Amino acid sequence: MRLRYLFPHKSTISYNPLKKKIIENPQTIGEKICNRRMELGLFQADVAHILGVCVDTITNWENNRVDPQMKSYLAIINFLNQLPFES
């Protein structure tokens, strides 16, 4: 017996990666990463894969809980197409 008969699929859960609004004057690296992610229409998981970090790391950066480690700066600069230190 197949599981789909036991647990019918009721509805799909939709998630909009663009639910957050773009920050007008991003000050932190996390805010700049968040803005770039929304411009590209990417999920945090997509950015994590691009940057070679886990999804929780992207969440922490975007929420300004922690700053990126030095080893991630080159990937971040390539993702942002700019230096994140400039205002």
Steps between C-alpha positions, in 0.01 A plus 500: 500500500631842415537768764321762295174313561559508872611863508329691221661823391264777610662814373832645405685728733618804315788715613590827344871581532412859421265535798743736672529850369821633354691713749545855369846575640663171599773556756614149589633216288195295596261768376692522172486122457127503574435775245704322231319173571162668460610678181590161352189329641702235683430301813744506789584139413601609150731769636644256754585260217657779295710624792588155632346543845195355675154659491519593869809705426315705238211550743738620771676738261175647369367549853829660608560242773855431383741639245647281226837339555794619297506179293153586360582853384617406150180306428291784646677760286437287189133453595443871568708619202639770726706546812265463797708742706412804292197700608 
